[in-house]
Amino acid sequence: MKQVTQRMCIVNPALVPDIAPLVGGQSDIMTNIGISWNTWTKITGGQPVRYSLAERLKARIIANADELETLGRKFPATCGGVDHEALGNALLISNS
């Protein structure tokens, strides 16, 4: 039987503290950003996660990025707020 290898990536450790306010508590994480607490623990530990999961997380973070002042300072848009494209490009690091 052939084993399928999952595509993996790492959420940029430099941005994890900036997105942490979106997480909320252990009971809110699935509603807030669509991942489990165990996955969040992997992310904060710099461990790889499935690429499909990371893409879902990325979409949620980008959708709520304007709520996070620190992301606006790191990825300023020319007309104010957050440059979502720059944030998206910086958020995930390939693990291959």
C-alpha positions as CSV (number, residue, x, y, z in Angstrom):
1,M,0.0,0.0,0.0
2,K,1.3,3.4,-1.0
3,Q,1.6,6.0,1.8
4,V,0.4,9.5,0.9
5,T,2.6,12.3,2.2
6,Q,0.8,15.3,3.4
7,R,2.1,18.7,2.3
8,M,3.1,20.6,5.4
9,C,4.1,24.2,6.3
10,I,4.9,26.3,9.3
11,V,3.1,29.5,10.3
12,N,5.8,32.2,10.5
13,P,6.9,32.2,14.1
14,A,7.6,36.0,13.9
15,L,3.9,36.6,13.3
16,V,2.4,34.1,15.9
17,P,2.4,36.7,18.7
18,D,0.6,39.1,16.4
19,I,-2.2,36.7,15.5
20,A,-2.6,35.3,19.1
21,P,-5.3,37.9,20.0
22,L,-7.6,36.4,17.4
23,V,-7.4,33.0,19.0
24,G,-9.3,33.8,22.2
25,G,-9.5,31.0,24.8
26,Q,-9.4,27.3,24.3
27,S,-13.2,27.2,24.0
28,D,-13.3,29.9,21.4
29,I,-10.5,29.0,19.0
30,M,-12.6,26.9,16.6
31,T,-15.2,29.6,16.2
32,N,-12.6,32.4,16.0
33,I,-10.0,31.0,13.6
34,G,-11.2,27.5,12.6
35,I,-8.5,25.4,14.1
36,S,-8.2,23.2,17.2
37,W,-6.4,24.0,20.4
38,N,-3.9,21.2,19.7
39,T,-3.2,22.7,16.3
40,W,-2.6,26.1,17.9
41,T,-0.2,24.5,20.3
42,K,1.7,23.1,17.3
43,I,1.8,26.5,15.6
44,T,3.1,28.3,18.8
45,G,5.7,25.6,19.1
46,G,6.9,26.2,15.5
47,Q,5.9,22.7,14.4
48,P,4.6,22.0,10.9
49,V,0.9,21.7,10.2
50,R,-1.1,20.5,7.1
51,Y,-1.0,23.0,4.3
52,S,-4.7,22.8,3.8
53,L,-5.3,23.7,7.5
54,A,-2.8,26.5,7.2
55,E,-4.5,27.9,4.2
56,R,-7.8,28.0,6.1
57,L,-6.1,29.7,9.0
58,K,-4.5,32.2,6.7
59,A,-7.9,33.1,5.2
60,R,-9.4,33.7,8.6
61,I,-6.4,35.8,9.8
62,I,-6.5,37.9,6.6
63,A,-10.2,38.4,7.0
64,N,-9.7,39.7,10.5
65,A,-6.3,41.4,10.1
66,D,-7.6,44.9,10.3
67,E,-8.5,44.2,14.0
68,L,-4.9,43.7,14.9
69,E,-2.9,46.9,15.3
70,T,0.5,45.1,15.2
71,L,-0.2,43.7,11.8
72,G,-1.1,47.1,10.5
73,R,2.4,48.3,11.7
74,K,4.2,45.4,10.1
75,F,2.2,45.3,6.9
76,P,0.9,48.8,6.3
77,A,-1.4,49.4,3.3
78,T,-0.8,52.7,1.4
79,C,-4.4,53.8,2.3
80,G,-4.3,52.7,5.9
81,G,-5.0,49.3,7.5
82,V,-3.2,46.1,6.7
83,D,-1.7,45.1,3.3
84,H,-3.4,41.8,3.1
85,E,-1.4,40.5,0.2
86,A,1.9,41.2,1.9
87,L,0.6,39.5,5.1
88,G,-0.6,36.5,3.1
89,N,2.9,36.2,1.5
90,A,4.7,36.3,4.8
91,L,2.3,34.1,6.9
92,L,3.2,30.6,5.8
93,I,6.7,29.1,5.4
94,S,7.0,26.0,3.2
95,N,8.3,22.9,5.0
96,S,9.5,21.0,2.0
